[in-house]
Amino acid sequence: MDMDRLVATMRRLALAGGEAIMEVYGSGDLGVEAKADDSPVTRADKAADAVISAGLREAFPDVALVTEEQAATHSKVADRFLIVDPLDGTKEFVRRRGDFTVNIALVEDGAPVRGVVYAPARRRLFYTDASGASVEEEGPFGRAPGRTTPLQAAHPGGPLRVVASKSHRDAATDAYIARYDVAGIVSAGSSLKFCLVAAGEADLYPRFGPTMEWDTAAGDAVLRGAGGRMIDLGTGGTFRYGKPGYRNGSFLAHGPGVAPR
Protein backbone atom coordinates (compact mmCIF):
# COMPACT_ATOMS: atom_id res chain seq x y z
CA MET A 1 0.00 0.00 0.00
CA ASP A 2 1.14 3.56 -0.77
CA MET A 3 1.53 4.89 2.77
CA ASP A 4 1.91 8.52 1.69
CA ARG A 5 -1.45 8.32 -0.06
CA LEU A 6 -3.04 6.44 2.85
CA VAL A 7 -1.91 8.98 5.45
CA ALA A 8 -2.99 11.92 3.29
CA THR A 9 -6.41 10.32 2.75
CA MET A 10 -6.94 9.46 6.41
CA ARG A 11 -5.93 12.97 7.47
CA ARG A 12 -8.27 14.58 4.92
CA LEU A 13 -11.21 12.38 5.88
CA ALA A 14 -10.65 12.83 9.63
CA LEU A 15 -10.80 16.60 9.15
CA ALA A 16 -13.92 16.28 6.97
CA GLY A 17 -15.53 14.05 9.57
CA GLY A 18 -14.63 16.55 12.28
CA GLU A 19 -16.22 19.33 10.26
CA ALA A 20 -19.44 17.34 9.95
CA ILE A 21 -19.41 16.68 13.69
CA MET A 22 -18.89 20.31 14.62
CA GLU A 23 -21.71 21.40 12.29
CA VAL A 24 -24.11 19.22 14.30
CA TYR A 25 -22.46 20.23 17.59
CA GLY A 26 -23.19 23.89 16.87
CA SER A 27 -26.70 23.33 15.57
CA GLY A 28 -28.33 22.55 18.90
CA ASP A 29 -30.06 19.51 17.38
CA LEU A 30 -27.85 16.53 18.21
CA GLY A 31 -30.49 13.97 17.23
CA VAL A 32 -29.61 11.58 20.08
CA GLU A 33 -30.96 8.03 19.76
CA ALA A 34 -30.28 4.79 21.64
CA LYS A 35 -28.70 1.79 19.92
CA ALA A 36 -29.68 -1.80 20.71
CA ASP A 37 -27.03 -1.87 23.46
CA ASP A 38 -28.40 1.40 24.92
CA SER A 39 -25.29 3.35 23.90
CA PRO A 40 -26.04 6.73 22.32
CA VAL A 41 -25.75 7.61 18.65
CA THR A 42 -26.29 11.08 17.19
CA ARG A 43 -26.72 12.83 13.87
CA ALA A 44 -23.02 13.65 14.10
CA ASP A 45 -21.97 9.97 14.31
CA LYS A 46 -23.98 9.24 11.18
CA ALA A 47 -22.84 12.32 9.25
CA ALA A 48 -19.16 11.74 9.98
CA ASP A 49 -19.45 8.04 9.15
CA ALA A 50 -21.05 8.80 5.78
CA VAL A 51 -18.20 11.13 4.81
CA ILE A 52 -15.38 8.91 6.04
CA SER A 53 -16.65 5.54 4.83
CA ALA A 54 -17.47 6.86 1.37
CA GLY A 55 -14.02 8.42 1.07
CA LEU A 56 -12.20 5.29 2.21
CA ARG A 57 -14.19 3.01 -0.07
CA GLU A 58 -13.48 5.26 -3.04
CA ALA A 59 -9.77 5.54 -2.29
CA PHE A 60 -9.15 1.93 -1.22
CA PRO A 61 -11.89 -0.27 -2.72
CA ASP A 62 -9.88 -3.46 -2.27
CA VAL A 63 -9.26 -3.00 1.48
CA ALA A 64 -11.87 -4.27 3.94
CA LEU A 65 -13.60 -1.54 5.94
CA VAL A 66 -14.94 -1.94 9.48
CA THR A 67 -16.84 1.00 10.92
CA GLU A 68 -18.78 1.27 14.17
CA GLU A 69 -21.90 2.71 12.61
CA GLN A 70 -22.35 -0.03 9.97
CA ALA A 71 -23.22 -3.31 11.67
CA ALA A 72 -22.87 -5.22 8.39
CA THR A 73 -19.11 -4.58 8.50
CA HIS A 74 -18.66 -6.14 11.95
CA SER A 75 -18.59 -9.71 10.64
CA LYS A 76 -15.78 -9.09 8.17
CA VAL A 77 -12.56 -11.05 8.60
CA ALA A 78 -9.36 -9.88 6.91
CA ASP A 79 -5.62 -9.71 7.57
CA ARG A 80 -5.65 -6.09 6.43
CA PHE A 81 -8.52 -3.73 7.15
CA LEU A 82 -9.37 -0.10 7.76
CA ILE A 83 -11.25 0.52 11.00
CA VAL A 84 -13.22 3.66 11.85
CA ASP A 85 -14.95 5.23 14.80
CA PRO A 86 -16.44 8.36 13.24
CA LEU A 87 -17.26 9.85 16.65
CA ASP A 88 -15.46 8.32 19.61
CA GLY A 89 -16.72 9.67 22.91
CA THR A 90 -20.35 10.18 21.96
CA LYS A 91 -21.23 10.63 25.65
CA GLU A 92 -18.70 13.47 25.86
CA PHE A 93 -20.23 14.94 22.70
CA VAL A 94 -23.77 14.80 24.09
CA ARG A 95 -22.62 16.34 27.38
CA ARG A 96 -20.72 19.01 25.44
CA ARG A 97 -17.44 18.31 27.20
CA GLY A 98 -15.27 18.48 24.08
CA ASP A 99 -13.30 15.25 24.57
CA PHE A 100 -14.51 13.44 21.45
CA THR A 101 -12.49 12.30 18.47
CA VAL A 102 -12.51 10.94 14.94
CA ASN A 103 -10.55 7.67 14.70
CA ILE A 104 -9.28 6.05 11.50
CA ALA A 105 -6.67 3.28 11.40
CA LEU A 106 -5.14 0.63 9.17
CA VAL A 107 -4.61 -2.79 10.75
CA GLU A 108 -2.24 -5.34 9.22
CA ASP A 109 -1.63 -8.81 10.65
CA GLY A 110 -3.18 -7.88 13.99
CA ALA A 111 -1.34 -4.59 14.51
CA PRO A 112 -2.49 -1.01 13.93
CA VAL A 113 0.24 0.26 11.62
CA ARG A 114 -1.12 3.72 10.73
CA GLY A 115 -3.71 5.90 12.41
CA VAL A 116 -5.18 9.36 12.80
CA VAL A 117 -6.97 10.84 15.82
CA TYR A 118 -8.64 14.21 15.42
CA ALA A 119 -10.28 16.06 18.32
CA PRO A 120 -12.24 18.80 16.50
CA ALA A 121 -13.48 20.65 19.58
CA ARG A 122 -9.94 20.68 21.03
CA ARG A 123 -8.34 21.45 17.66
CA ARG A 124 -5.74 18.72 18.15
CA LEU A 125 -4.69 16.43 15.30
CA PHE A 126 -2.45 13.41 15.86
CA TYR A 127 -1.37 10.87 13.28
CA THR A 128 1.33 8.51 12.10
CA ASP A 129 3.25 9.73 9.08
CA ALA A 130 4.13 7.59 6.07
CA SER A 131 7.14 6.14 7.90
CA GLY A 132 5.02 5.13 10.89
CA ALA A 133 6.36 7.81 13.25
CA SER A 134 3.76 9.82 15.16
CA VAL A 135 3.31 13.58 14.97
CA GLU A 136 0.92 16.28 16.13
CA GLU A 137 0.01 18.84 13.51
CA GLU A 138 -0.49 22.46 14.46
CA GLY A 139 -3.66 24.20 13.31
CA PRO A 140 -5.30 25.79 11.48
CA PHE A 141 -5.71 22.68 9.36
CA GLY A 142 -5.78 23.21 5.62
CA ARG A 143 -5.74 20.98 2.58
CA ALA A 144 -1.97 20.59 2.90
CA PRO A 145 -0.42 19.51 6.20
CA GLY A 146 0.91 22.29 8.40
CA ARG A 147 3.86 22.23 10.75
CA THR A 148 4.16 19.02 12.73
CA THR A 149 5.86 18.15 16.01
CA PRO A 150 7.25 14.63 16.48
CA LEU A 151 5.62 12.75 19.34
CA GLN A 152 7.72 10.86 21.86
CA ALA A 153 6.14 8.99 24.74
CA ALA A 154 8.47 9.63 27.65
CA HIS A 155 8.47 9.17 31.42
CA PRO A 156 10.53 11.85 33.20
CA GLY A 157 11.03 9.65 36.25
CA GLY A 158 9.39 9.67 39.64
CA PRO A 159 5.65 9.25 40.27
CA LEU A 160 3.51 8.47 37.27
CA ARG A 161 1.02 10.73 35.55
CA VAL A 162 -2.11 8.67 34.92
CA VAL A 163 -4.93 9.39 32.49
CA ALA A 164 -8.27 7.64 32.96
CA SER A 165 -11.70 7.65 31.38
CA LYS A 166 -14.14 10.43 32.21
CA SER A 167 -17.26 8.39 31.56
CA HIS A 168 -16.16 4.80 32.25
CA ARG A 169 -13.81 4.85 35.25
CA ASP A 170 -14.62 2.04 37.68
CA ALA A 171 -13.42 0.37 40.88
CA ALA A 172 -11.18 -2.07 38.99
CA THR A 173 -9.40 0.86 37.31
CA ASP A 174 -8.91 2.64 40.65
CA ALA A 175 -7.58 -0.55 42.25
CA TYR A 176 -5.07 -0.99 39.44
CA ILE A 177 -3.92 2.63 39.60
CA ALA A 178 -3.35 2.17 43.35
CA ARG A 179 -0.50 -0.26 42.55
CA TYR A 180 1.63 2.67 41.35
CA ASP A 181 3.21 5.74 42.87
CA VAL A 182 1.00 8.34 41.21
CA ALA A 183 1.69 12.04 40.82
CA GLY A 184 -1.82 12.79 39.62
CA ILE A 185 -4.79 11.50 37.64
CA VAL A 186 -6.21 13.37 34.66
CA SER A 187 -9.69 12.49 33.41
CA ALA A 188 -10.13 12.55 29.63
CA GLY A 189 -12.57 11.11 27.12
CA SER A 190 -12.24 9.08 23.94
CA SER A 191 -8.95 8.11 22.26
CA LEU A 192 -7.40 11.37 23.44
CA LYS A 193 -6.05 9.34 26.36
CA PHE A 194 -3.72 7.40 24.05
CA CYS A 195 -2.54 10.63 22.47
CA LEU A 196 -1.73 12.22 25.82
CA VAL A 197 0.55 9.27 26.57
CA ALA A 198 2.04 9.46 23.06
CA ALA A 199 2.72 13.18 23.51
CA GLY A 200 4.49 12.62 26.84
CA GLU A 201 1.70 14.42 28.74
CA ALA A 202 0.80 11.24 30.67
CA ASP A 203 2.57 7.96 31.42
CA LEU A 204 -0.14 5.38 31.97
CA TYR A 205 -3.67 4.67 30.75
CA PRO A 206 -5.37 1.53 32.17
CA ARG A 207 -8.79 0.39 30.95
CA PHE A 208 -10.88 -2.39 32.46
CA GLY A 209 -14.32 -1.55 31.03
CA PRO A 210 -15.56 -2.86 27.67
CA THR A 211 -14.24 -1.27 24.48
CA MET A 212 -14.24 -2.14 20.81
CA GLU A 213 -11.33 -2.17 18.39
CA TRP A 214 -12.60 0.94 16.58
CA ASP A 215 -12.30 2.75 19.93
CA THR A 216 -8.61 1.93 20.29
CA ALA A 217 -6.89 1.14 16.97
CA ALA A 218 -6.11 4.70 15.84
CA GLY A 219 -4.94 5.84 19.27
CA ASP A 220 -2.90 2.67 19.66
CA ALA A 221 -1.22 3.33 16.29
CA VAL A 222 -0.30 6.85 17.41
CA LEU A 223 1.00 5.52 20.73
CA ARG A 224 3.14 2.83 19.07
CA GLY A 225 4.50 5.35 16.58
CA ALA A 226 5.61 7.49 19.53
CA GLY A 227 7.47 4.63 21.22
CA GLY A 228 4.71 3.55 23.59
CA ARG A 229 3.02 0.20 24.01
CA MET A 230 -0.42 -1.28 24.61
CA ILE A 231 -0.60 -4.50 26.64
CA ASP A 232 -3.42 -7.01 26.80
CA LEU A 233 -3.89 -7.45 30.56
CA GLY A 234 -5.53 -10.82 29.99
CA THR A 235 -2.51 -12.38 28.27
CA GLY A 236 0.27 -10.00 29.24
CA GLY A 237 1.21 -9.75 25.58
CA THR A 238 1.05 -7.05 22.95
CA PHE A 239 -2.48 -6.01 22.07
CA ARG A 240 -3.85 -7.63 18.91
CA TYR A 241 -6.59 -6.64 16.45
CA GLY A 242 -9.05 -8.58 14.34
CA LYS A 243 -10.49 -10.40 17.36
CA PRO A 244 -13.95 -12.04 17.17
CA GLY A 245 -16.59 -9.34 17.08
CA TYR A 246 -13.82 -6.74 17.32
CA ARG A 247 -14.20 -6.77 21.11
CA ASN A 248 -11.36 -5.75 23.40
CA GLY A 249 -10.40 -7.07 26.80
CA SER A 250 -8.74 -5.06 29.55
CA PHE A 251 -5.57 -3.26 28.55
CA LEU A 252 -2.79 -0.98 29.67
CA ALA A 253 -1.34 1.76 27.45
CA HIS A 254 1.98 3.14 28.64
CA GLY A 255 5.12 4.94 27.65
CA PRO A 256 8.69 3.61 27.75
CA GLY A 257 10.27 3.33 31.17
CA VAL A 258 6.98 2.36 32.81
CA ALA A 259 6.95 -1.19 34.18
CA PRO A 260 3.47 -2.80 34.18
CA ARG A 261 2.39 -4.25 37.54
Disulfide bonds with the S-S distance in Angstrom:
none
